[in-house]
C-alpha cells in the first residue's frame, strides 16, 4: 500500500467510527441537542480532532503490525515497546482491536512465521492479544472466537505434533475465557461438532471438559446443561474420558450431574402447591446431604461440588488467567 492510500483509508475509517449519531425521524439528534450549549463550529472542531486522533492511532498500529521486527522473538515479547504500544491502542480504540484480530489470524497462517524460531513463543502473545481484544471490547467476543476457530484446525508442518498439541490447549484456554465473558453456547457447540467429527485429539477433549467443569457453578441454564450433556455423550468424547481414566474428571462429571438433578428438583418444588411440597422437599434435602458429604470427602473444595452462587461460568481474574496460559 502506498502512503496516500494508507492515509486516505485510515481517515475514512476514522470518520466512520467517530461520526456523530444520526437521529431517527421525529427525534432530536445529539448535535441538535448540544447546539444549545455549543456552536456548530466548536462541534465541527471537536469531531475533526477526534477523527485525527483515531487516524493517528490507526497509522501507528499499522506501522507496528507491518514491521518485520514485530514478528520476531524480541518483537512478540509482551514487554517489547511495539507490543506495549499495540496493547494500549487496542484498549483505547475498538477499530484497532478489530483489526488486530484479523492481523493475528494472518500472522498465524503465514508459513514464514510458522518456520521461524519465534513461532512457539509468539503464538502465546498472539493469543493474549485475542483475549485482550475481547476483554477490552465485549462486543468483539464473537469475532475473537471466530478467529480462534479459524486457526485451531491448522497443523503447521514445521512444528512438532507435541508443540501443536500444546498450542491447541492454549487456544482451548482462550475459548474458555470467551465462555467466561458470556460467549458460552457457541464454544460448546464448536467442541461438540469437532467431537462428532472425531477431529480432535482425546487429550484436548479431556482438557476442555476438565477446565469447564472446574469453572462452572450452579444454577445452570437448560441450554448449558443440554450442551454439556450432548458433548459428553458423543462417541469420541466418551472414548476420550474412558481412555483417560482420571478420577478427577469422573468426580467433576458426577458432581455436575448431581447439581443438575438438585436444580431440577428445586424447580419442581417451586411449582407444586404447598400441600405437595413437603414430600419433594425431603428428596431435595437428601440429595443436598449427599452432595455435602461428597464435598467433605474432597477436603471442602468448592470446585468439586459447586456452590449456590448464581452464575453460569465463574470469571477468573484476567491476570490469573494469563499466568495460567504462560
C-alpha positions, 0 to 999 in steps of 0.5 A, spaced: 500 500 500 502 506 498 502 512 503 496 516 500 492 510 500 494 508 507 492 515 509 486 516 505 483 509 508 485 510 515 481 517 515 475 514 512 475 509 517 476 514 522 470 518 520 466 512 520 467 510 527 467 517 530 461 520 526 456 523 530 449 519 531 444 520 526 437 521 529 431 517 527 425 521 524 421 525 529 427 525 534 432 530 536 439 528 534 445 529 539 448 535 535 441 538 535 441 537 542 448 540 544 447 546 539 444 549 545 450 549 549 455 549 543 456 552 536 456 548 530 463 550 529 466 548 536 462 541 534 465 541 527 472 542 531 471 537 536 469 531 531 475 533 526 480 532 532 477 526 534 477 523 527 485 525 527 486 522 533 483 515 531 487 516 524 493 517 528 492 511 532 490 507 526 497 509 522 501 507 528 498 500 529 499 499 522 506 501 522 507 496 528 503 490 525 507 491 518 514 491 521 518 485 520 521 486 527 514 485 530 514 478 528 520 476 531 522 473 538 524 480 541 518 483 537 512 478 540 515 479 547 509 482 551 514 487 554 517 489 547 515 497 546 511 495 539 507 490 543 506 495 549 504 500 544 499 495 540 496 493 547 494 500 549 491 502 542 487 496 542 484 498 549 483 505 547 480 504 540 475 498 538 477 499 530 484 497 532 482 491 536 478 489 530 483 489 526 488 486 530 484 480 530 484 479 523 492 481 523 493 475 528 489 470 524 494 472 518 500 472 522 498 465 524 497 462 517 503 465 514 508 459 513 514 464 514 512 465 521 510 458 522 518 456 520 521 461 524 524 460 531 519 465 534 513 461 532 512 457 539 513 463 543 509 468 539 503 464 538 502 465 546 502 473 545 498 472 539 493 469 543 493 474 549 492 479 544 485 475 542 483 475 549 485 482 550 481 484 544 475 481 547 476 483 554 477 490 552 471 490 547 465 485 549 462 486 543 468 483 539 467 476 543 464 473 537 469 475 532 475 473 537 472 466 537 471 466 530 478 467 529 480 462 534 476 457 530 479 459 524 486 457 526 485 451 531 484 446 525 491 448 522 497 443 523 503 447 521 508 442 518 514 445 521 512 444 528 512 438 532 505 434 533 507 435 541 508 443 540 501 443 536 498 439 541 500 444 546 498 450 542 491 447 541 490 447 549 492 454 549 487 456 544 482 451 548 484 456 554 482 462 550 475 459 548 474 458 555 475 465 557 470 467 551 465 462 555 467 466 561 465 473 558 458 470 556 460 467 549 458 460 552 453 456 547 457 457 541 464 454 544 460 448 546 457 447 540 464 448 536 467 442 541 461 438 540 461 438 532 469 437 532 467 431 537 462 428 532 467 429 527 472 425 531 477 431 529 480 432 535 485 429 539 482 425 546 487 429 550 484 436 548 477 433 549 479 431 556 482 438 557 476 442 555 471 438 559 476 438 565 477 446 565 469 447 564 467 443 569 472 446 574 469 453 572 462 452 572 457 453 578 450 452 579 444 454 577 445 452 570 441 454 564 437 448 560 441 450 554 448 449 558 446 443 561 443 440 554 450 442 551 454 439 556 450 433 556 450 432 548 458 433 548 459 428 553 455 423 550 458 423 543 462 417 541 469 420 541 468 424 547 466 418 551 472 414 548 476 420 550 474 420 558 474 412 558 481 412 555 483 417 560 481 414 566 482 420 571 478 420 577 478 427 577 474 428 571 469 422 573 468 426 580 467 433 576 462 429 571 458 426 577 458 432 581 455 436 575 450 431 574 448 431 581 447 439 581 443 438 575 438 433 578 438 438 585 436 444 580 431 440 577 428 438 583 428 445 586 424 447 580 419 442 581 418 444 588 417 451 586 411 449 582 407 444 586 402 447 591 404 447 598 400 441 600 405 437 595 411 440 597 413 437 603 414 430 600 419 433 594 422 437 599 425 431 603 428 428 596 431 435 595 434 435 602 437 428 601 440 429 595 443 436 598 446 431 604 449 427 599 452 432 595 455 435 602 458 429 604 461 428 597 464 435 598 467 433 605 470 427 602 474 432 597 477 436 603 471 442 602 473 444 595 468 448 592 470 446 585 468 439 586 461 440 588 459 447 586 456 452 590 449 456 590 452 462 587 448 464 581 452 464 575 453 460 569 461 460 568 465 463 574 470 469 571 477 468 573 481 474 574 484 476 567 491 476 570 490 469 573 488 467 567 494 469 563 499 466 568 495 460 567 496 460 559 504 462 560 
